[in-house]
C-alpha cells in the first residue's frame, strides 16, 4: 500500500520559492538537488516538492502545475502490477535523481503519480 505522500509544485525561481516556503512559512528543507528539486517537510509523513519549471510540465501558476504523489514503500514495479490487475492504467514512468515514478490519472483526468526511492 502507500506510506505518506507529497505534492509537487512547479516553480519559476527555486531560490525565491525556497525563501517563501522555508523562511516565511517555516517549513523544513529536507533535501535539495541543485535547482532541479527541493523537498520540504510538511509534517506527519507529508512533503512538498518544489520542482523547477521544465518543458515536460505545465508552467508555474497554471492549471496542472501542482501534482500530488503517493509514496510506495517497496517495489514500484510490484505496486504497478497490483494496480494494473485492478484495471488501473499508467501513462508513463521513469527514473530521476530522487527515485522511480509512474504517472496515472483519476476518473476526472487529474494527473498524479506513485513514487519509490528504490533504485
Steps between C-alpha positions, in 0.01 A plus 500: 500500500611861538703674766476876508483726203594830355389778277726627223485869422665621180677828566665765282777596744629239746680753725198727530270204566731355766510835679120508504438141614792476746561853628147634485279192553751324727511162325818295537732446203574127492703464180596706200611382158654817353232706322312189388321392820461582869317290758328676789350331804135584556470270804362150568647327193389764251746700292489782251727466200603815320590423139663759275291556186576286198365432153348172627257664744248788509622854557511601868176659617288337229247217510683173557812658646437322829505120521459267793691181549461189712817334631537127451718358780613196301534412134327740264484226237313270737253777588443579132426134428259482795310807380497389134330180613227727640461678166723804563693623196821700516601771255874497547773416744859596554796540729672819610730620779245437775347168401265314268169649388182377328234745384127433475166685494193486718152470343482879449834513320704640789861386469684363802787263557634215707864512601758289671850585610621153393770495231 
